[in-house]
Amino acid sequence: MSTKKERITETKISIPDGISVDLNDTELAIKGPLGTNTKSFVRIPVSLSVGDDDIIIKATGNRKFHLSIMNTAKSLITNMIKGATNGFSYRLKMVYAHFPMSVKVSGDKLLIENFYGERSPRVARIMGECKLKTDGDDVVIDGISLEDVGQTAANIERATKVKKKDQRVFLDGIYVYEKKKE
């Protein structure tokens, strides 16, 4: 008698109203009121198919490794749907003790000027179709791709990292303090 448990190797994501899904081979495009999210699933070993009102994700095997990859793909697609309907927003705070820093958007780069009184600006790359705006000492990043919004925030934090000093004392920088993922 076998006590082995059957594992679920397939999952479905329902498509909400106002969202259209297009699957070309391994590239999934989700179009919503805020825009279109596209992602290539070439390097993620799952098989995708689109039904009338749901997206079906099948694992390539039934081991824990394959099932965890299937759940990762499910999370990616769910975040794409949330981004196309509501969008994502990160708020960052500019923190400084003496030298007031300022930020400017120049194309796909964010220039951080007067950081610790430095003459040349520090540069952070803006990923994808993210929109940046400043509100006093806040920097607000809005976008429909969670990966792009998160990576842009990480690039800004990394650009203002203080090196060769005690980071508990020298707290100047730009830090994420609020994430809106609705």
C-alpha positions as CSV (number, residue, x, y, z in Angstrom):
1,M,0.0,0.0,0.0
2,S,1.4,3.4,-1.0
3,T,1.2,6.3,1.3
4,K,2.6,8.7,-1.3
5,K,0.6,11.9,-1.6
6,E,-0.5,13.1,-5.0
7,R,0.9,16.5,-5.9
8,I,-0.9,19.1,-7.8
9,T,1.1,19.9,-11.0
10,E,-1.3,22.4,-12.5
11,T,-2.8,25.7,-11.3
12,K,-5.2,28.3,-12.8
13,I,-5.3,32.0,-12.5
14,S,-8.7,33.6,-13.3
15,I,-8.6,36.6,-15.6
16,P,-10.5,39.6,-14.2
17,D,-12.8,41.8,-16.3
18,G,-11.0,44.5,-18.3
19,I,-7.9,42.4,-18.8
20,S,-6.9,40.8,-22.1
21,V,-4.2,38.1,-22.2
22,D,-2.1,37.2,-25.2
23,L,0.3,34.3,-25.3
24,N,2.9,34.1,-28.2
25,D,5.0,30.9,-27.7
26,T,6.7,31.8,-24.4
27,E,6.0,35.5,-24.2
28,L,2.9,36.5,-22.1
29,A,1.3,39.9,-22.6
30,I,-1.3,41.2,-20.2
31,K,-3.1,44.4,-21.3
32,G,-5.2,46.4,-18.8
33,P,-6.4,49.9,-18.2
34,L,-3.0,51.2,-17.2
35,G,-1.0,49.6,-20.0
36,T,0.6,46.4,-21.2
37,N,2.9,44.1,-19.1
38,T,5.0,41.6,-21.1
39,K,7.3,38.9,-19.8
40,S,9.2,36.1,-21.5
41,F,8.9,32.7,-19.9
42,V,11.7,31.1,-21.9
43,R,14.0,30.5,-18.9
44,I,11.1,29.5,-16.6
45,P,10.4,25.8,-17.1
46,V,6.6,25.8,-17.1
47,S,4.0,25.4,-19.8
48,L,1.5,28.1,-20.2
49,S,-1.9,28.1,-21.9
50,V,-4.7,30.6,-22.0
51,G,-8.3,29.5,-21.7
52,D,-11.5,31.6,-22.0
53,D,-11.4,33.1,-18.6
54,D,-8.2,31.7,-17.0
55,I,-4.5,31.1,-17.4
56,I,-3.3,27.5,-16.9
57,I,0.2,26.9,-15.6
58,K,1.6,23.3,-15.7
59,A,4.7,22.2,-14.0
60,T,7.2,20.1,-16.1
61,G,7.4,17.5,-13.3
62,N,6.0,16.6,-10.0
63,R,9.0,17.1,-7.7
64,K,9.1,19.9,-5.1
65,F,11.5,21.8,-7.4
66,H,9.1,21.9,-10.3
67,L,6.2,22.8,-8.1
68,S,8.0,25.7,-6.6
69,I,8.9,27.0,-10.0
70,M,5.2,26.7,-11.0
71,N,4.2,28.8,-7.9
72,T,6.9,31.4,-8.8
73,A,5.4,31.7,-12.3
74,K,1.9,32.0,-10.7
75,S,3.2,34.9,-8.5
76,L,4.8,36.6,-11.5
77,I,1.6,36.5,-13.6
78,T,-0.5,37.6,-10.6
79,N,1.8,40.6,-10.1
80,M,1.5,41.4,-13.9
81,I,-2.3,41.4,-13.6
82,K,-2.2,43.6,-10.5
83,G,0.2,46.0,-12.2
84,A,-2.0,46.3,-15.3
85,T,-5.1,47.1,-13.2
86,N,-3.8,49.1,-10.2
87,G,-0.1,49.7,-10.7
88,F,2.6,49.8,-8.1
89,S,4.0,52.8,-6.2
90,Y,7.2,53.1,-4.0
91,R,7.9,56.2,-1.9
92,L,11.5,57.0,-1.0
93,K,12.7,59.6,1.5
94,M,15.7,61.8,1.0
95,V,17.6,61.9,4.3
96,Y,20.5,64.4,4.9
97,A,22.1,66.0,7.9
98,H,24.0,69.0,6.5
99,F,24.2,69.1,2.7
100,P,20.7,69.4,1.1
101,M,20.6,67.0,-1.8
102,S,18.4,67.3,-4.9
103,V,17.3,64.9,-7.6
104,K,16.7,65.5,-11.3
105,V,15.4,63.1,-14.0
106,S,17.4,63.1,-17.2
107,G,16.1,60.6,-19.7
108,D,16.4,57.2,-18.2
109,K,18.7,58.3,-15.4
110,L,18.1,60.0,-12.0
111,L,20.8,62.5,-11.1
112,I,21.4,62.9,-7.3
113,E,23.1,66.2,-6.8
114,N,25.0,67.7,-3.8
115,F,25.1,64.3,-2.0
116,Y,27.5,64.9,0.9
117,G,28.6,68.1,-0.9
118,E,30.0,66.2,-3.8
119,R,30.6,68.2,-7.0
120,S,29.6,65.6,-9.5
121,P,26.1,64.0,-9.4
122,R,25.5,60.4,-8.5
123,V,23.6,58.5,-11.2
124,A,20.8,55.9,-10.7
125,R,19.2,54.1,-13.7
126,I,15.5,54.1,-14.2
127,M,14.2,50.8,-15.4
128,G,11.4,50.2,-17.9
129,E,8.5,52.6,-18.1
130,C,8.7,53.9,-14.5
131,K,7.6,57.4,-13.8
132,L,9.4,59.4,-11.1
133,K,8.2,62.6,-9.4
134,T,9.4,64.5,-6.4
135,D,7.3,65.7,-3.5
136,G,9.4,67.8,-1.2
137,D,11.9,65.3,0.3
138,D,10.1,62.3,-1.2
139,V,10.7,60.6,-4.5
140,V,7.7,58.6,-5.8
141,I,8.2,55.8,-8.3
142,D,5.1,54.7,-10.2
143,G,4.8,51.9,-12.8
144,I,2.9,48.8,-13.9
145,S,5.8,46.4,-13.6
146,L,6.7,45.4,-10.0
147,E,10.2,44.2,-11.1
148,D,10.9,47.6,-12.8
149,V,9.6,49.7,-9.9
150,G,11.5,47.6,-7.3
151,Q,14.8,47.6,-9.3
152,T,14.6,51.4,-9.8
153,A,14.2,51.9,-6.1
154,A,17.1,49.6,-5.4
155,N,19.2,51.5,-7.9
156,I,18.5,54.8,-6.2
157,E,19.3,53.3,-2.7
158,R,22.5,51.8,-4.1
159,A,23.6,55.0,-5.7
160,T,23.4,56.8,-2.4
161,K,25.3,54.2,-0.4
162,V,28.0,55.6,1.9
163,K,31.3,53.8,1.7
164,K,34.2,53.7,4.0
165,K,32.2,55.3,6.9
166,D,30.1,53.9,9.7
167,Q,26.6,53.7,8.3
168,R,25.1,53.9,11.8
169,V,26.5,57.4,12.1
170,F,26.4,58.7,8.5
171,L,22.7,58.1,7.7
172,D,22.5,60.3,4.6
173,G,20.9,58.7,1.6
174,I,17.6,57.9,-0.1
175,Y,15.6,55.1,1.4
176,V,12.3,53.2,0.6
177,Y,9.8,53.8,3.4
178,E,6.5,52.8,1.7
179,K,5.4,50.3,-0.9
180,K,1.9,50.3,-2.4
181,K,1.0,47.0,-4.0
182,E,-2.7,46.9,-4.3
